[in-house]
Amino acid sequence: MTKKTDIAVLAAGVAAGDRRALARAITLVESGRDDHRTQAMALLDTLGTKRQAIRIGLSGTPGVGKSTFIESFGMMLTGQGLRVAVLAVDPSSARSGGSILGDKTRMDRLARAPLAFIRPSPSQTQLGGVARRTREAVALCEAAGFDIVLIETVGVGQSETVVAQMADLFLLLLAPAGGDELQGVKRGIMEIADMILVNKADGDLKPQAMRTCADYAGALRLLRKRSQDPDGFPKAMTVSALETIGLEGAWAEIQTLLAWRRENSVWDDTRAAQARYWFGEEVRLQLLARIAADPQLRTRMTTLEKEVAAGRMSPAAAAAEVVANT
């Protein structure tokens, strides 16, 4: 893809909902090559931001059944005629940089569904539970006409809150457990959760799931009420992804919350705030890229690193010198 006409053809394929074109487009925006970055920006500008999907961020504790939930939830949505895209961010291999886990192999039914699209991406060195270009991949899925984009993060951690800067709604998936798990989930991620879904509420685990749900409902009431929430939100519910219990109820609550946010301008205000956030992030990343691409600055940074390592210069002073010469 070196010609403008190629970008136009690719953009037309994405806009037409061609899944192969969408996969190629996401590969392009995820590329670290400078020429690909230029083409990616041209592609995104060509597609514009006319279409808006429901963006749902989702995280959960290890072993909670995120993939099972996404597959069951996605199958329910596609059964209603909705087009669903899943952007799953997996932990990266330290050696190859690729994904350690393969979401298409863990969601085989959804991967074969005509109205679904699954794209695993390695997190690489990016913090926040998402890949560096996940936000742009979301925009491509919207341009391709998907109704719902599910963004699955790496897993619960203190930095997972970044997903809130690209989602309209954030789901926190938890497993039945006692008070110990309540202590293990960080307050930061609790504060951004719009809904907590206690999974595996079936069989012998159902009573425990109900108790866990009650515990989290109580914890949510202790948090400060947010202006972007109607009465009753955020809330905790029980679901069973394995037996597909409670999924329709959760979807109904999601629609209720998002409808309220649209009617009260919260949706538009949130999207505008997210755009400002990513503008700042992009400026920061491009400045770092410019420093890395400048041979003189790289040489000077190597010298300064030695000074810092030897204790002759503070990290802050060395960084200030680099920035001053950028």
Secondary structure as GFF3:
##gff-version 3
##sequence-region A 1 326
A	DSSP	alpha_helix	4	15	.	.	.	ID=ss1
A	DSSP	alpha_helix	19	30	.	.	.	ID=ss2
A	DSSP	alpha_helix	34	47	.	.	.	ID=ss3
A	DSSP	beta_strand	54	60	.	.	.	ID=ss4
A	DSSP	alpha_helix	66	79	.	.	.	ID=ss5
A	DSSP	beta_strand	84	90	.	.	.	ID=ss6
A	DSSP	alpha_helix	103	106	.	.	.	ID=ss7
A	DSSP	alpha_helix	108	112	.	.	.	ID=ss8
A	DSSP	beta_strand	116	122	.	.	.	ID=ss9
A	DSSP	alpha_helix	134	143	.	.	.	ID=ss10
A	DSSP	beta_strand	148	152	.	.	.	ID=ss11
A	DSSP	three_ten_helix	160	165	.	.	.	ID=ss12
A	DSSP	beta_strand	169	174	.	.	.	ID=ss13
A	DSSP	alpha_helix	179	184	.	.	.	ID=ss14
A	DSSP	alpha_helix	187	192	.	.	.	ID=ss15
A	DSSP	beta_strand	195	198	.	.	.	ID=ss16
A	DSSP	three_ten_helix	203	205	.	.	.	ID=ss17
A	DSSP	alpha_helix	206	222	.	.	.	ID=ss18
A	DSSP	beta_strand	235	238	.	.	.	ID=ss19
A	DSSP	alpha_helix	247	263	.	.	.	ID=ss20
A	DSSP	alpha_helix	266	293	.	.	.	ID=ss21
A	DSSP	alpha_helix	295	309	.	.	.	ID=ss22
A	DSSP	alpha_helix	315	324	.	.	.	ID=ss23
###
